[in-house]
Amino acid sequence: MHDIPVTRAAARKPIPQDLKASFGDYFSDHMFQMEYTEGRGWHDPRIVPFGPLQLHPSSSVIQYAQAIFDGSKGYRREDGSIHLFRPQAHIARLNRSAGELCMPAVDPDLVLAAMRKLIDLDRDWVPAKRGNAIYVRQTMVGTEGYMVVRPSKTYTYLIFLCPVGSYYSEGAGPVRILVSETRVRAAKGAIGSAKAGANYAASLKVGREAAAAGFSQVLWLDSVQRRYLEEVGTMNIMVKIGGRILTPPLSDSILPGITRDSVLALMRDWGMEVAEAPIDIEDVVTASRAGTLEEMWGVGTAAVISPVGELAWRDEKIAINGGQTGPVAAKLFEHLTGLHAGTVPDSHGWSVAVD
Ligand SMILES: *Cc1c(COP(=O)(O)O)cnc(C)c1O
């Protein structure tokens, strides 16, 4: 077993009782922290009170955005037990992101043990209401202070917890999406397949423009032709056209979502035809005019399944399924939230008990 010492918080914060659409407004009492030093490896794994970090003003995270993160969730079941959803896959993806930014990999066994111990310690923070969850944020940042552009020789790794409600203010209802033709989320050959902070910095400006115009998310097109669907906000995208379900194939500009992977596995279990193939925005528009654009939805840990009710592209407003949640999105949402709650058989072994 991993020996992870605990320093308890002197005072416990009040635990929010009504989370509604809260996402990241509250942080639990403790966090896991460890450091990396070149030549020594990861050291000093520990659980400490949640609080600020001290950083060198010229640390690589501050100057050159050497920062990655990952987000997974844990759920409280009716019997009071707490289960994490696919934590190993999220830890493996953090290590993949680390490789993209020349950062060191963590020991997956140590990190899983740390997650479980931290959640067990702060278990009163895990909400009981169905759809609510404890959001588990892993973060790694370069901490060395220097000026030349090169990878840091020291790092800090953290895990902290946020009790969260349903991600969108509309609840699980369909959202309005702006298709961005001017800006892209990630270029071909860049770091779009890593959960790197820099990718989100690049998405802020158009995200703000979309929000000001009344849209909840941006649909990103590819960086070369501005034509093929890539992602929607911070979710992978799926569409059903003429009975066929499609999702863009993974590439260096698409984040390999764990929810995407789960959803593909479930739909294949159910015998649905699903293709990982490029989706041309022109074909989506043509299908909408022909009445064969049946459904579109985003998939990601935060919202789980987020139906798209309307797309704005150039001068066109494309309503999808009359702005209503379609049957495939609804079935996926029910099944995944059932898996989270432990009310649906976990045939893939995705849930991991905290204690
Ligand atoms: C996190 C994220 C996703 C979804 O990944 P999940 O593992 O399903 O949470 C998709 N796209 C982007 C850009 C993301 O940051």
The ligand as a Tripos MOL2 file, in Angstrom:
@<TRIPOS>MOLECULE
LIG
   15    15     1     0     0
SMALL
NO_CHARGES

@<TRIPOS>ATOM
      1 C1        -12.4360   16.9870  -21.3720 C.3       1 LIG1
      2 C2        -12.7710   17.2220  -22.8060 C.ar      1 LIG1
      3 C3        -13.6000   16.3740  -23.5390 C.ar      1 LIG1
      4 C4        -14.3630   15.2480  -22.9140 C.3       1 LIG1
      5 O1        -13.5700   14.2790  -22.3140 O.3       1 LIG1
      6 P1        -14.2050   13.3190  -21.2110 P.3       1 LIG1
      7 O2        -13.0980   12.3930  -20.8990 O.co2     1 LIG1
      8 O3        -15.3500   12.6460  -21.8170 O.co2     1 LIG1
      9 O4        -14.5710   14.1880  -20.0640 O.co2     1 LIG1
     10 C5        -13.7740   16.6200  -24.8800 C.ar      1 LIG1
     11 N1        -13.1980   17.6720  -25.4810 N.ar      1 LIG1
     12 C6        -12.4110   18.5360  -24.8200 C.ar      1 LIG1
     13 C7        -11.8080   19.6750  -25.5410 C.3       1 LIG1
     14 C8        -12.1910   18.3350  -23.4480 C.ar      1 LIG1
     15 O5        -11.4480   19.2030  -22.7730 O.3       1 LIG1
@<TRIPOS>BOND
     1     1     2 1
     2     2     3 ar
     3     2    14 ar
     4     3     4 1
     5     3    10 ar
     6     4     5 1
     7     5     6 1
     8     6     7 2
     9     6     8 1
    10     6     9 1
    11    10    11 ar
    12    11    12 ar
    13    12    13 1
    14    12    14 ar
    15    14    15 1
@<TRIPOS>SUBSTRUCTURE
     1 LIG1         1 GROUP 0 **** ****
